[in-house]
Every structure is written in structure tokens, then in C-alpha cells.
């Protein structure tokens, strides 16, 4: 099957509209329709049932279309990973390159150890890649990075990933420094029942555990108002909090790494921790990726002040 037609089909399915998908793909609507028709002809069955009313542009997926959708997404992702990996492999002739993703939730200690470990592995070039908050899973899935440090709720299972736990961190509340609760040594979740909370985003990516960062559900209490716009980066969240637009629930990594005037972090005693792990796609069995991940597992087990040689 033609990859371009699969991309067109996924765009139409995501937009739930030929008109919207055509705009996103920068194609004419007739050209997009012809692409889907060619795909249907190749497969031998209808994938979509179109709304033929003038100007409607909407449709419903047939059972065949619903079946194809998840496979098409996986095929496109695998193709993109292959392209990215091959491109990186050809970028240097002196060493095997490994792109390592890290985010604002990654402790600086881990990124430092990861780069020191690379120095102890001749023939391997490790390139750190900063990942935008909420973009970690997609960047790994599409092959932009080979491994990534990710934060996740303790006990989370990822069917598509091999996860090596690295560290555990408490969660707490981020307040404007002048807020009455900012003066407390610690809080319980009940203290936050009337506090408006900033939207952490992640609405479209279940892997990012949006409810975890909203501390939802809250037994015995209704959810406080969630206010926006969603914070797309740590810096944005800190700016919103400092301006008194709401509070946020964050990892203790954040105040350790971001000294932001006007905000105060207070631990929440009855919230579970956030884990940070080194993650790779389970079907990525390339030797240098697996070997590096295993060496990082050993590093994490040794604790601080270890000899990486």
C-alpha cells in the first residue's frame, strides 16, 4: 500500500472530515477523495461512508476503515522511525549515534550520568535532545529519539515500551509565594479542595496521564475548577502560577531545577510519587540501544557517586 494514501486516510479519520483533512494536508478536496478511492480500490472494500449533502464533507468509518486505522497509524510511525534512524546513522562515520530525549521532568543528575556513561563507551556518540513537555511519547514513537527519560505514575504499565526505572520523586503543589498555603511545610490533598488548578494539557495523549497531574479523582470532594490555557512548558506554568492564575501539581524535580521567583513548592503528603524511567520502544532491538539502556540500568542501581568506567 502507498504510504501517502495511508497518511491521507489517517488525516481524514482524525479530522472526521474530508474538508478539514484537505486543509491540513494542503490538498484539494477532489485530490484527497481520489487518494482515498485508490486506497479503497487496492484493498477491495469501502473504508468510509461519505455524507453526500452539499458542503457537508463528513463521513463515518466502515468496519474495514476502523480496522485499517490502527494498522495505518502503526505503519506510518514505523516508516518514520526507519527514516529518522537511517538519517541519523548516516550523519557520522566515526561513531554510532544515539539520540537521548530528556524533558523538564528529567532530573539533571540523570542527564549528567547519561552523558558520562557515553564517555565510557567508545564508539558511541550520545546526543541529548530536549523534548517539549507532553511531546515525549510521540517523539519516541516516530523515531526522533532512540531512548527517552519519561515521568509517569508509579506502577504504570506501558505495553509498547521497555521501561527502566531510574528515580522516584514526590509530588507537591506550586503556589504563588504570597498564597497562604505557600507558608505550610506540607499539605494534604483535602487542603486543595477550593484551589483552582492549571490545566497541564495532555488532553489528546493518554500516555501523559493528565488526571495524574490534576490529582483526579479526589475522593470525597468535587474536582476544583480547571483553568487554562493549558501550560505547554514549565516556564509557562511557572509564569501562570506567579501571576496568581492558579496553582499546579508538579514533581519535586521542578523546584530543584527551576529557581523561579514568585512561586513556592509545598509537598503533598497523601499523593503518590512520580517515577522517572529510561524508555525505549520494545521492538527496538538494535544492539547499541539495548546495551546503552542496560548500562544505564546498572548506573541507576549503583546510586550517586558511581564509577562509570
FENDA-V663101 format. One record per residue. RES is the residue in one small letter. D_CENTER is the distance of its C-alpha to the mean C-alpha in whole Angstrom. Layout:
RES|D_CENTER / RES|D_CENTER
This chain:
x|29 / x|28 / x|25 / x|25 / x|27 / x|24 / x|21 / x|24 / x|24 / x|20 / x|20 / x|23 / x|22 / x|19 / x|21 / x|24 / x|26 / x|28 / x|29 / x|25 / x|24 / x|27 / x|26 / x|22 / x|24 / x|27 / x|29 / x|32 / x|32 / x|35 / x|33 / x|30 / x|32 / x|34 / x|31 / x|30 / x|34 / x|34 / x|31 / x|33 / x|36 / x|34 / x|33 / x|36 / x|35 / x|34 / x|30 / x|30 / x|33 / x|33 / x|35 / x|38 / x|39 / x|39 / x|36 / x|34 / x|32 / x|30 / x|30 / x|29 / x|27 / x|30 / x|30 / x|29 / x|27 / x|25 / x|25 / x|24 / x|21 / x|19 / x|21 / x|20 / x|17 / x|17 / x|20 / x|18 / x|15 / x|17 / x|20 / x|17 / x|16 / x|20 / x|20 / x|18 / x|19 / x|23 / x|23 / x|21 / x|24 / x|27 / x|26 / x|28 / x|31 / x|31 / x|28 / x|25 / x|22 / x|19 / x|16 / x|14 / x|11 / x|11 / x|9 / x|12 / x|11 / x|13 / x|16 / x|19 / x|21 / x|18 / x|18 / x|21 / x|22 / x|20 / x|22 / x|25 / x|25 / x|24 / x|28 / x|29 / x|28 / x|31 / x|29 / x|26 / x|24 / x|21 / x|19 / x|16 / x|14 / x|12 / x|8 / x|8 / x|7 / x|4 / x|4 / x|3 / x|4 / x|6 / x|7 / x|8 / x|10 / x|12 / x|13 / x|12 / x|12 / x|14 / x|13 / x|10 / x|10 / x|8 / x|9 / x|10 / x|13 / x|16 / x|17 / x|14 / x|15 / x|13 / x|15 / x|13 / x|13 / x|15 / x|14 / x|17 / x|17 / x|17 / x|18 / x|18 / x|18 / x|20 / x|19 / x|21 / x|22 / x|22 / x|25 / x|27 / x|29 / x|32 / x|31 / x|33 / x|31 / x|29 / x|33 / x|32 / x|31 / x|29 / x|28 / x|28 / x|26 / x|29 / x|30 / x|27 / x|28 / x|29 / x|27 / x|24 / x|21 / x|18 / x|16 / x|12 / x|11 / x|8 / x|11 / x|10 / x|7 / x|9 / x|7 / x|6 / x|9 / x|11 / x|14 / x|14 / x|13 / x|16 / x|18 / x|19 / x|22 / x|24 / x|27 / x|30 / x|29 / x|28 / x|24 / x|25 / x|24 / x|21 / x|21 / x|19 / x|18 / x|15 / x|14 / x|12 / x|12 / x|14 / x|17 / x|17 / x|17 / x|20 / x|22 / x|22 / x|23 / x|25 / x|27 / x|27 / x|25 / x|23 / x|22 / x|19 / x|17 / x|16 / x|16 / x|19 / x|17 / x|17 / x|21 / x|22 / x|20 / x|20 / x|24 / x|24 / x|27 / x|28 / x|25 / x|26 / x|24 / x|25 / x|24 / x|24 / x|26 / x|26 / x|22 / x|20 / x|18 / x|15 / x|14 / x|13 / x|13 / x|13 / x|11 / x|13 / x|13 / x|16 / x|18 / x|18 / x|21 / x|22 / x|25 / x|23 / x|20 / x|21 / x|24 / x|22 / x|19 / x|22 / x|24 / x|21 / x|22 / x|25 / x|24 / x|22 / x|25 / x|28 / x|27 / x|27 / x|30 / x|30 / x|31 / x|29 / x|32
